[in-house]
Amino acid sequence: MQNSKFEAYYRKQLPLDDEEWSKFMDTFREPLPSTFRIAGGRETAAVLTSVMEKTYIPHLSDVEFEGHLVPPPVPIPWYPKGLAWQLNVPKRVLRKSPEFKRFHSFLVFETEVGNITRQEAVSMLPPLFLDVQPHHLVLDMCAAPGSKTSQLLESLHSSQSLLESSVPPGLLVANDSDPKRTQLLIHQTARLPSPAFVVTNLDASIFPTLYLPRENTRDSESSGRKTRQSPLLFDRILCDVPCSGDGTIRKNVGIWKKWSPMDGNGIHPLQLRILQRAMRMLRQGGRIIYSTCSLNPVENEAVIAEALRTSPGFELVDVSDSLPALIRRPGLKHWFPSVSRDLQFFDSYEEYVASPPGGGGAVRLAQSHWPPTEEFNLDRCIRVYPHLQDTGGFFLAVLQHKQSRALPKLHTLNVRRYREGKRPAQDSADVPDVKKARRDDGEDDLMVPATEPPQSKSMRCLFVYFMSETDHPQGDQPTDPTPAETSKAAGDRVQRQEQEQTATGDSGFRENPFTFVSPDDPIIESCMQLSLASDFPTSNLLVRNPAGEPARSLYLTNDLVRAVFAANDYKRIRIISAGTKIFMRQEGGFGRNSEARQDNGAEKVPRFRLLSEGLSVVLPYVKPVSIIDTDVPTLRRLLEAYYPLLSAFDNTFRREVGDKPTGSHVVRFKAGDIEGASLSHDLVLPLWKSPSSLSLMLDKKAKSALSLRVFGEDITVVGRQAAATTTDKQGT
């Protein structure tokens, strides 16, 4: 693991003495520990923390493997409430050690149900410093694969209790430019369902302006009036931008061979454009986190300095008092960009420009690659080095849009209306929508075809050099962007883009429409029969199919997400996913007599059931008298069989369930400790009742995770089969 240019370049950049430099490089050559965190926005957080501390840590503290003592998991010291853990164990130990195999199964099952997320330690930092609250409007500009997005969702839902509303008033828009990576993002966040969540597929550097209606959307829809709009500004924006990634060299060992000092130079313009775009979409008083997994100052401090120079309304925030257990280093104020692969340096941009032709390398650099002459408090940036706390390398900066009483607060006016149902007395002028341009071919990982081509060839280059909007809603506009390509190259790119768009008709966007269902629809009335209270937000239910009819699944959004759909064409902002699935059509399980009565119209049986992943959202609206209360032994019987007969349960539970109609119900298992099982808090789950049997409506992995958590072993059908298979193999 050697790269002489890597060492020479960073020896020149980083202010480390000889002893610390040796530790720095030695740690980079060691494997990266495994880390995971427990979802902090759920009631299970305290339970899982207790299970870790009381069950697994004691059993893993004295494990020997091949004659060596294996270290147990340890908490990450700077993560709040002890919810993040580090495990420095080789994979072969997890596969072969019985104690660690059991612990690994626990991690896998809890990860599947969203209670645990495996995530690199430094990757957990940006959401913590972003400080998201349930009422915030949040944008994650480069979100895939989604581990940081999951943290943001947890913060958005952080004020929940069992029966408290699980529909936060805020909004999280998670964006990624790669269509395939957006699907990975959706899969990752599906374990944390949220009605306040939207996924888009756009180029972050030219992310379009989103709008909100200026009046109540339901009023305008009922009256047929055209909805007036105002631009939506965000409270919090995460810019975890594409980077060279040399801080991940401990887990991506291929970087040792291919690393070049020019890697950061090429991606610097894209990083700057993404950050500048974020600054235009942030409200006054809002906060941006800019982060990379690179240690290169050209990708970090250089981007921050140029963004601050071109946007005087922003400042770096001093967060030295936050996460005090995190060992960090201040940002750099001086650095030396290399202008060639052979480590050629110039002390200043002026010296570089004055160098002989060909002496500065094939790629021309911009002034923003060099340190600024102004003072921007770059020491307030955060640098994390691997040897400090056995992590990867990371960079993070917290920027804030300074308050100004003289400027209108468009965001506050709009969001208040959707939280209080009031219309502001006066609205400011709309920000004009803009034309979009495609970036360099060298940045394909963030490339999305434009949906609106520039109006003339003479304007094409302008959209490459300048950000999306010609007027910033709050007056702070970058004035001297960094050129990234020649005018001819820019024109050629946009011309190719126009040809591609003409060929496909809609830039290849093929998502089904999002259709909000009328509250008077018979299907909605059928769903309301699932013991839902009258204040359930039926107007926020949507379906996703070409016909726009509730055929199989129903999704729920909050008021703010519905308002975004009302004011924005979902194709223009390329929405891939929105809301959370809460109802699913039930095809069977009614019994023959019920089916016959349904066909004859003699009995109306709801054809939809509550989904386990959406139950936390629906639970506050479920009528309390309809919830079936029971105990831990009942939970055991429901886990031990797929369809246990009613006769298998005790008389009290059998009588209560027997009085219920066939269909979907909610059951609450009361906390208690019985026969070695421990349930520390009430557990609410969906139940399907057939005429003679019951079924706990959880998938197999969720049942196994629940069984391990409560009973200390997998008592499910799948678990018993797996245990029997293991026993047979050991016997032979």
VEXKEDO-411087 format. One record per atom (N, C-alpha, C): x, y negated, z negated. Coordinates in steps of 0.2 Angstrom, whole numbers, plus 5000, padded with zeros to 4 digits. Example, Ala and Ser with C-alpha at 12.3 -4.5 7.8 and 13.67 -1.06 7.14 Angstrom:
BEGIN
506650284961506250224961506650164961506450114965506850054964506450004961
This chain:
BEGIN
500450065000500050005000500449945000500749925006501149865007500949825013501049765012500949715018501349655016501949645019502349595017502049525019501649515024501349455025500849435020500449485018499949475012500349445006500849475004501249454998501549394999501849375005502249315006501749255006501149265009500649215010500349195003500149244999499849234993500349214987500949234988501549204984501549134985501449104991501549034992500948994990500349034990499648994988499548994981499649044977499449054970499949034965499748994960500248974955500349024949500649084951500749134946501449144945501749154939502449164938502549234940503249254939503449324941503149374938503049374931502749424927502049434929501649374930500949384932500849404939501249384943501249404950501349484951501749514947501849584947501249624944500949594939500249624937499749614942499749554945499249544951499249594956499949604959499949654964499949724962500149744956500049814954499349834953498949784950498249804950497849804956498049764961497749774968497949844971498449884969498549944971498250004967497849984962497550034958496750044961496450104960495750104962495350064958494750044961494349994957493850034953493750014947493250054942492550054945492150104943491450094945491050054940490650014942490249974938489449974940489049964935488349964936488049914931487449894932487049854927486349874927486049864921485349884919484949824921484349834924483949784926483649744920483849684920483649644914482949614913482549624919481949594919481349644917481549704915481149754913481149774906480549804903480549824896481049884895481149924901481649984900482349964899482549894899483149874898483449894891483049874886483249894879483249964878482850004881482750074881483450104884483550084890484150114893484850094889484850034887485450014883485550064877484950074874484950114868485150184870484950214875485150274878485850284879486150234882486850224883487250234877487050194872487450184866487350244861486750274861486650324856486650394859486550404865486550464868487150484872487350444877487850464882488550444879488650384876489350364874489650414869489250434864489550474859489750544862489350564867489450634870490050624875490250564878490750554883491350524880491450524873491950484870492550534869492450604869493050644867493050704873492950684879492950724885493650734887493850794888494450814891494350844898494850824903494750854909495450864912495650934913496250954915496850924911496650934904497150914899497250844897496850794900496850724899496150704896496250654891495650624889495350574893494650584895494350544900494050484896494150424898493850364895493050364896492650344891491950334891491750274895491150264897490950194899491050144894491150084896491250024891490849964894490549924890490149864892490649814895490449784900490749724903490649664899491249644896491149594890490849524892490849504898490549444899489849444902489549504903488849504906488349504900487849464901487349444895487049514892486949514886486549564882486849634883487449634885487749704886487449754891487149724896486749764901487249784907487849764907488249794913488849834910489049884914489449934911490049954916490549974914491149994918491350064917491450104922491650174921492250184925492850204922493450214926493650284926493250324930493350394930493350424937493850464939493850494946493250524948493150534954492550564957492550634955493150674955493150744954492850754946492950714942492750714935491950714935491650674939490950664939490650734942491050764946490750824950490850884945491350884941491550954938491450954931491550894927491450894920490650894918490450944914489750954913489450894909489850864905489650804901489550744906489950734911489950674915489450694921489350754923488850774928488150754925488050764919487350744916487250674916487850634914487750564914487650534921488050574926487950544933487250554935486950614934486250624935485750574933485850554926485550494923485550434927486150414929486350354933485950364940485950414943485650424950484950414950484550454945483850444944483650374942483950344938483750274936483950224941484450244945484550194951483950204956483750264957483250274962482550234960482450224954481850194952481950124950482550094951482650024951482850004944482950044939483150024932483850014932484250044936485050034936485250014943485749974944485949954950486749964950487050004955487750004955488049954959488449914956488649844959489349834957489749804961490449784959490349724954490849724949490749674943490749604945491249584950491249514952490649494956490349544959489749534963489149514959489149524952488649504947488649434945489249404947489349334944488949274948488849274954488449224957487749214955487349264954486649254952486649234944487149254940487149224933487349154933487749124937487949054937487349014941486949044945486449014949485848994944485749034939485249014933484549004936484349064939483649054942483149064936482549024937482049034932481349054936480849074933480249104937479949054941479948984940479648934944480048914950480648934950481148904955480948934963481148894967481148914974481848934976481948994978482649014979482749044986483349024989483549054995484249094995484249154997484849194997485049195005485549155007485649145014485949205017486349245014486749305017486649365012486049385012485849425006486049505007486049535013486149605013486849625010486949675007486449735006485949725001486049674996485449664992485549664984486149684982486349694975486249624971486449574974486349504971485649484972485349494977484649484978484249514973484349574971484049614966484149574959484749554958484849514952484349444952484349414957483949354958483149374957482949424959482249454958482149464951482649494947482549504940482449434936482849384938482849324935482149294937481849294943481249264945480649294940480749364938480249394934480449404927480849354925481249364918480749354912480149324913479749314908479149364907479249424909478749474909478749514903478149524900478049584896477549624899477349674895476949734898476249704901475949664898475249634901475349564903475949534903475949464906475949474913475749414916475749414924476349424927476349474932476949494935477049454942476649404942476649364949476949294947477649284948477949224946477749164951477749104948477449054953478049034958478649054957479149034962479149074968479749074971479849104978480549124979480649184982481349204984481349224991481749184995481849205002482549235003482549295005483149335006483249335014483849315016483949315023484649355025484649385031485249405034485149405041485749395045485749385052485649455056485849515052485949575056485249615054484849635060484249665059484349735055484849765056484949835053485049825045485449765044485649755037485049725033484549695037483949675033483549735031483549785035483149845033483549875026484149875026484549895020484349855014484249785015484049735010483349755008482949775012482249785010482249855006482649905008482649965004482949954997483449914997483749894990483249864986482849814988482449774984481749804983481649854987480949884986480849914979481449934976481449954969481249904964481149844966480949784962480449744965479849774965479349744969479149674967479049624971478849564969478349524974477849504972477349464977477649394979478249374976478549314977479149324982479249374986479849394989479649394997480149365001480049365008480749375011480849415016481449435019481449405026481949375028481949345035482649365039482649365045483149385049483449325054483849285051484049225055484749215054485049175058485749145057485749095052486149115047486149065041486448995042486848995047487148925049486648885052486148905055485648865058484948885055484948905049484248925046483748865047483148885050482648835051482348805045482048745046481748705041481048745040480948765033480248795032479748735029479148745030478648695028478148725024477848675020477248695016476648645018476048675018475448635019475448575014475148515016475048465012474448465008473948505010473348515006473248595005472748605001472548674999472448715006472748765007472748805013472048835014471748855008471048885009470548835011470648765009470148715011470248705018470848695021470948685028470648735032470748805030470548855034469748865034469448845029468748845029468448785033468748735033468448675036468748675044469248715045469448715052469948655054470148615049470548565050471248585051471648555055472348565056472748545050473148595048473548585041474148535042474148485038474748445038475248475034475948455036476448495033477048445031477348475026477948435023478548495022479148475023479748515023479748545016479948605015480048645009480848635007480948615001481648614999481748664993482348684992482448744987482748714981482548744975482948734969483548764968483648824971484248864970484448894977485048894979485248924985485948964984485949024986486549064985486849074992487449054993487849054999488449104998488249174998488849224997489049235005489449195007489549195015490049255017489949265024490449315027491149285026491649335024492349315023492749375025493449355025493949405027493949465022493749455016493649515011494249535008494849495008495449525005495449534998494949504994494849524987494549594986494349624991494049694990494549744992495249734992495749774995495749834990495549834984495649894979495149954982494549934985494149984987494149994995494349934998494449945006495149945007495449995006496250005007496449995014496049995019496249985026496449915027496249865022496449795023497249795022497549835019498249835018498649835025498349875030498649875036498449825041497849805041497549755046497549685044497749665038497649595035498149555039497849495041498249435044498149375041498649325041498549265038498049215042497849245048497449205052496649225051496549275047495849295046495449245043495649205038495249155035495249095040495749085044495649025048495049025053494949085056494449095061493749095058493649115052492949115049492749055045493249005044493248945040492648905043492648895050492048845052491348875051491248945052490648975050490448965043490948975039490748965031490548895030490948845033490748775032490048765034489848785040489248775043488648805039488748865036488248895032488148845025488748825022488648785016488348715018488548685023488248625025487448625026487248685029486548695030486248705024486548745019486148745013486148685009486648635010486548575006485948535009485848545015485248505018484548535016484548595013483948625011483848625004484248585000484248584993483948524990483448534985483148474982483648434978483448374976483848334971483848374964484448374961484448414955484548484956484548514962484548584963485348604963485348674963486048704963486248754968486848754971487048794976487648834973487648904974488248944973488548964979489248944980489648964986490049014983490149074987490549124984490849164990491449194989491749244994492049294990492249354993492649404990493349404993493549334994494249324997494549274992495249284992495649234988495949184992495849184999496149135003495849065002496249015000495948944999495648915005495848935011495548915018494848935018494648985015493949005015493548985009493948955004493648934998493648864996494248844993494248764991494248724998494548745003494548705009493748695012493348745011492648735013492348695008492448705002492048664997492248584998492948574999493148505000492848475006492848505011492548475017491848465017491448515013490748505012490548445008490948435003490848374998491048315002491548315006491748255009491248225014490848275017490348255022489648255019489648265013488948265009489048225002489148165002489248124996488748134991488148154992487748164986487748224982488348264983488448324980489048324975489048364970489648364966489748444963490348454961490548524958490348514951490048574948489848574942490348604937490448574932490948604927490548664923490748724924490448784921490848824916491348784914491948814910491648844903491048814901490748844895490248904896490148914902489648974904490049034904489749094902490049154902490749154898490849134892491449124889491949184889491649244889492049304889492449314896492149284901492449294908493149254908493649294910494349264911494349244918494549174919494549144925495149104926495249084932495749034934495448974938495648914937495348854940495548854948495148824951495248814959495848784960496048794966496748764969496548694971497048644970497048584973497548574979498048624979498548614985498548684988498648694994498748754998499048745004499248795008499648795014499348845019498948815023498648865029499248885034499148945035499648975040499348955047499748935052499448915059499648975064499949025061500049085066500149145062500149205065500249265062500849275059501349235061502049245058502149195052501649175049501749135043502049065044501849035049502148965051501648915047501948865043501648825039501848745041501348705040501448635041501248595035501548555032501348515026500748475026500548455032499948415033499648425040499048405041498748415047499048365052499248305050499648265055500248295058500648325053501248365056501048415060500548455059500348505063500148485070499748425071499548395077500148375081500648345077501248315081501748375083501648435081502048485083502048505090502648525093502648535100502148585103501848585109501348625111501648705111501148745108501348815107501648825101501848775097502248785091501748795085501148785086500648795081500248855082500348895086499948955087499448945093499149005094498648995100497948965098497748975091497148945089497248875086496948825088497048765085496548755079496848735073496548725067496248655066495848645062495548575060495848545054495748485053495948445047495648475041495048505041494748535035495148595033495548625037495948685034496448665029496648595029497148575024496848545018497248535013496948505006496748435008496248415004495948345005496348295002496348235004496648175001496248144995495548154995495148134990495148184984494848154979494848194973494148224972494048294972493348324972493348374966493748364961493748414955493748484957494148504962494148574964494348614959494648594954494848634948494248664944493648634946493048664943492848724947493148744952492948804956493248864951492948924952493148984948493549034953494149054950494449104954494549164949494349224951494449284947494949334951495449344947496049384949495949454947496149504950496049574948496349594942496949574940497349594934497049564928496549514928496349484922495849524918495349554922494949604918494749664922495249684926495149754930494549744935494549694939494049684944494349684951493849664956494149644962494249564962494549544968494649464968494049434970493949374968493349334969493349264968492949224972492949154972492249124971492149074967491449054966491448974964491048944967490948864966490248854965490048804960489348784958489348714960488848704965488748634967488048604966488048544964487348514962487248454966486548444968486348384972486148334967486548284966486448234961485748194962485448184956484748154956484848074958484248054961484247984963483547964963483347914959482647894958482347864964482847834968482547794974482347844980482447904979482247954985481647994983481248004988480648044986480748114985480348144980480448214978479948254982480048274988479548304993479448374990479948414987479948474985479448474979479548434974479148434968478348424970478248374974477548364976477248424979477548464984477248514987477148574982477648594978477648654974477148644968477048584966476548564960475848584963475748564969475048574972474848654972475348694973475148764974475248794967475448764962475448784955474848754951474548694953474048664950473448654954473448664960472948654965472748584966473248534966473148464967473548434973473248384976473548354982473948294980474548284982474848224980474548164983474648104980474348044982474648014989475348034990475648004995476148054997476248065004476748115006477248075011477848105010478448075015478348105022478748075026478748095033479048165034478748195039479048265040479748255043480148315041480748315044480648355051480948325057480748355063481048415064480748465067481048535068481548525074482048575074482648555078482748615082483148605087483448655092483948695088484048765090484548805087485048825092485648835090486148855094486548925092486748955096487149025094487849005093488149045088488849035086489349065091489949065089490449095093490349175094490549205099490549275100490949315095491449275092491849315087491449315080490849295079490449295073489849335074489849385078489249425079488949455073489249455067488949485062488449435059488449375061487949335058487549305064487549335070487249305076486549325077486049275078485349285079485249245085484949265091484749225096484249175094484349115097483949055095483249065098482749035094482049045097481848985100482248925100482048865103482648845107482748845114483348825117483348745117484048725117484048645118483748625124483548565124483148535129483548515136484148505135484548485141485348505140485648515145486348545145486748495141486648425142487048375139487048375131486448415129486348415121486648475118486848525123487048595120487648595115488148555117488748555113488548515106488148475106487948435100487748475095487348535097487048575092487548625089488148635092488648675090489048635084489148565085489548525081489148505075488448495076488048465070487548515068487348505062486948545058486248535061485748585059485148585062484648525062484748485057484248425057484648365058484248315062484548255063484448205057483948215053483848175047483748215041484148205036484148245030483548215026483148255023482548235020482748185014483348185011483548145006484148105007484248095013484748045015485448065015485648115013486448135012486548185018486848155023487048195029487748195031488048255032488648265034488848215040489448185041489548145046490148165050490548215048491148225052491248305052490748335056490848415056491448435059491648495057492248525060492148555067492448535073492348575079492548645079492148685082492348755081492548785088492348755094492448775100492448715105492648725111492648675116491948665119491848605122491148585125490948635130491348655134491248705139491048775136491348795131491248865128490548855125490348795122489748795118489148795124489248765129488748765134488648835137489248865138489148935141488748985136488948975130488549015125487849005125487648945125486948925124486548945131486948945136486648965143486449035143486949075140486849145139486249165135486249125129485749135125485049125128484949075132484349055135484149115140484649145144484549195148484249255144484549275139484349325135483649315132483449255130482849245127482349255133482449225139482049235144481849305146482349345146482349415147481849455142481949435136481549475131480849445129480849375131480249345129480149315122480449355117480349325110480949345106481549345110482249355106482249425103481849475106481849535103481549555097481149505094480849505088480149545089480149605085479549655087479249675080479249625075478849645069478149635070477749685066477049675066476849615063476249585065476049525061475849535054475849475051475549475044474849445044474349485042473649465042473349465035473149405033472849405026472149425027471849465023471249495023470749455020470149445023469649405020469349435013469349405008469049425001468449465002468049445007467349475008467349545012467949565014468049625018467849685013467449735016467249795012467849835009468349835012468949865009469149835003469149765003469349734997468849744991468249744993467749754988467849824985468049874990468149944987468749944982469249904984469849904979469649874973469249824973469049794967468649844962468449894965468049944960468549984956469249974957469750004953469849974947469249954944469249914937469649854937469649814942470049754943469549694940469849644937469449594934469349544940468849504939468649454945469149404947469649394942470149334944470749364948470649434950471149464954471249424961471849404963471949354969471849394975471149404977471049444983471249404989471249344989471349304995472149304997472549334992473249344994473449414996472949454998473049525001473149515008473749555011473849555018473949625020473949635027474049695030474549685035474849745038475349735043475249795048474849775053474749815059474549775065474649795071474449755077473749735076473249775074472549755074472349705068472749705063472649655058472049675053471949745053471449775049471749815043471449815037471649855032471549935033472049965036471950035038472250075033472850065031473250115026473550085020473850025021474149995015473949915014473949895008473849825007474349795002474649735004475149705001474849634997475249624992475049564988475549514988475449444989475849394988475649344983476049294981475849244977475549184981475349134978475049074982475549044986476249034984476749004987476949034994476949104994477149145000476549135005475949135002475349125007475449055010475649005006475648945009476248935014476748975013477348975018477049005025476649065025476349085031475849045034475549005030475048955033475348895037475948885035476348825038476848845043477048905043477548925048477348985052477548985058477449045062477949095060477749155058478149205056478649235061478549225067479049235073479549185073479449125072479949075072480449085066480149095061480649105055480849185054480649225059480849295059480749325052480149325050479949365043479949435045480349475041480349545041479849585036479849555030479449585025479249525020478649545017478449495012477949525007477949505001477549534996477749604994477249634990477349704988476749744989476849804991476349854992476049874986475349864985475049884979474449934980474149934986473549984987473750034993473650094992473750144998473050184999472950195005472350235006472450305004471950335001471950404998471550445003471850495006471550535011471250595008471350625002471050674999471050674992470850734988470850734981470150714978469650704982468950684980468550744978468750804980468250864979467750864985467550924986467050934992466350894991466150904985465450874983465550794984466050764982466150694982466250674989466550714993466650695000465950695004465550745002464950755005464450695004464450674997464050624995464250554998464950554999465250495002464950485009464950545013464750545020464050525021463650555016462950535016462750465013463250435011463050365008462750365001462750424998462450434992462850404986463550404987464050384982464550344986464750284983465350254986465950264982466450304984467050314981467550274984467950234980468550194983469050244986469150224992469650264996470350234995470450184991471150164990471350184983472050184982472250204975472850154973472950144967473550104965474150134966474650094968475350124969475750114963476150164961476650154955477050094956477350074962477850024963477449954962476749954963476449894963476049884956476049934952475649934946475849874941476449864940476649804936476349734938476249734945475949674947475249664946474849724947474149734946473949734939474349764935474149774928473849724924474049654924473749604921472949594923472849614929472149614931471649674930471949724927471549784926471149774919470549794920470149784914470349824908470549794902470749834897470349894895469749894895469349944893469350004898469649994904469650054908470350094908470850064904471450094903471350154898471650214900471650274896472250274892472050284885472650284881472750354879473450374878473550444877474250444873474550504873475150514869475750544873476350554870476950584873476750664875476450704871476350774873475950774880475450724881475050724887475550704893476050664892476550644897476950704899477150744894477450814895477050854900476450864898476050914903475950884910475950814910475850784917476550794921477050794917477750804921477950874922477650924919477850994919477551024925476950994928476551024934476350964938476350984945476050934950475350914948474950974948474150954947473950994941474050984935473851014929473051014929472751064927472051064926471851034920471251004920470950964914470951004908470851074909470751114903471451124900471951104903472651114899472751054894472351004894472450954889472050954883472250924878471850924871471150894872470750904867470050884868469950814869470250774865470150704865470350674872470850694875471050664881470650694887470450754886470050784891469350754891469050734885468450704885468450634888468950594887469050534889469150534897469550574899469650574907469050604910468750654907468150684910467550634911467550584907466950534908467150484914467750494916467950444922467750474928467650424933467450454940468050474944467950514949468550534953468850474956469550474956469850424959470450394955470650334957471350314954471150274947471650294942471550264936472250244933472250204927472850184924472850214917473450254916473450284909474050254905473950244899474450214895474650264889475350274890475650324885475950284879475650294873475850254867476550274865476950224862477550234860477550284854478050334854478150374848478650424849478850464843479350514843479050574841479050624846478750684844479150744847479350794843479650854845480350844850480750794847481350774851481250724856480650714858480550664863480450594860480750544864480750474861480450424866479850394865479650344869479550274865480050234866480150174862479650114863479250114869478750064871478250094875477650064875477050094879477250094886477050154889477250164896476550164900476450124905475850124909476050154916475650204918475750234925475050244928475050254935474450274938474350344938473650364938473450434937472950444943472950504946472350514950471950574947471350564947470850614944470450644950470550714950470150754955469550784950469150814953468550844949468850894944469350934945469550984940470350974938470650924941471350924939471650854939472250834937472550774937473150774940473450714942474050704945474350634943474950644940475350574939475650554945475450494947475650464954476350434954476850474953477550454954477850504959478350474962478750524966479150564962479450614965479850664962480450644958480850594961481450564958481250524952480650484953480450444947480250484941479950544943479750584937480350614934480850634937481450664934481850604930481850544933482150494929481750484922481150484923480650474917480750524912480850594914480950644910481550644906482150624910482750624907482750564901482450514903482450454898482050474892481450504892481050524887481250584883481350644887481450704884482150734884482550694887483250714887483450764891482950794895483150844900482550834906482750864912482250864917481750924917481150904914480650954913480150964919480350924925479850924930479950994934479551004939479551064943480251064947480351004950481051004953481651014949481550984943482150994938482251064936481651094935481751164932481951214938481751194944482051234950482751224951483051164950483751144951484151184945483851184939484151214934484251294935483751324937483751394939484251414944484251364949484751384954485451374952485551324947486251324944486451384940485951404936486051464932486251524936485851534942485951594946486651594949486851534951487551524954488051544949487951524943488451534938488451604936487851644937487851714935488251754940488251734946488551764952489351754952
